């Protein structure tokens, strides 16, 4: 984790969020995945900075770089 993204059980139900903003990383990623530009995200969340949006992308990228094991359950 970095100094911009935090995980706190008391904030956003424990989901990763932008420190001090109560905006979940998932929300930012959903806007971007839907085709919104960074500028449009900044308009939707005026308290965010461009660097914080980039930190959300960096966080997601690092998360996806981890090793995963698929376990069949049924």
N, C-alpha and C positions, 0 to 999 in steps of 0.2 A: 504494500500500500504506500501511498505517498502522502504528503501533507495537505493535499486538497480533498482527497476522497477518504471518507471515514466510515466505519461500521460501528454503530452504537445501538444497543437493543432498545434504547429509549427514543430513537429517532427513525422515522420511516419504517417502523416495525423491524428494525435491525437490518434493513437492506442498505447496501452501499449508497452513500449520498454525498453531496457536496458539503464540505465542512461549513457549518454555521448557516446553511441556506435551507435545509429541510427539503431539498429537491433530490429525488432518487436518480442515481445513474441510469437506471432502466428507463426512466421518463425521457431523459435526454437522448438515449440511444433509440428509443421508439420514434421520436420525432425525426431523427436523422435517417433511420431505416425507412421511414415513410416517404423520404425524398425531400424533406425540408433541408434548407441550407443552414449553415452555422448562423448566418445573419438572421434567418427566420426563427431559429431557436432562441437567439438573443432577444428578439422582439417578443417572443412568447414568455420568456423568463428574463425580464429586464434586470433582475438582481445578479444574473450570471455575467461572468466575463468570458471572453474568447478563450483565455487560458484554462478556465474551469471546464469548458466544453471539451477542449483538447485533453484535459486530464481524465475526463470520462472515457474518451476513446482509448487513451493509453491504458487505463485500468482494464477495460474490456479486452484489449489486445493481450495484455499480460495474463489475464485470467484464461484466455483461450490457449495460451502457450503451455499451459500445464499439461501433465500427462494424465490421461483418463483411462479407466478400465471399464469395459462394458460387461455387465453381469446379467445373465439371463435369469429372470425371476419367475417366469411362467412358461 
